[in-house]
Amino acid sequence: MKLARAFIHAYRGITYTFWEERNFRIHVLLAALVLLLGFWFQISAFEWAWIGIAIALVLGFELVNTAIENILDLVSPGYHPLVRRAKDAAAGAVLVAALFALAVGTIIYGPRLWTAFFVN
């Protein structure tokens, strides 16, 4: 029963973040687009693995970023420079993951998109 409750809490955290954080919804939408492109281009299992890693990193870091921001808002409702640094660092982690995902997507889909839209 404890394991089932853990999954319920995790699901609640994901759904809360989805409905409350615009950037998370944007990342989910982009992930869906990337997955559709994967089916359209029939990418290999190896490429699916890289796409999966990239998506998981971005969404995972976005969830952690949300958790950090919520905790910091609770413990320090006013402005504090250390809180700002922590929030900026958490946002930076999401940016690093998103740039990694962009690089993976460019390597996998770039040549295919170029061929599909600009060759012949």
Secondary structure as UniProt FT lines:
FT   HELIX           2..20
FT   HELIX           22..41
FT   HELIX           45..75
FT   HELIX           81..118
//
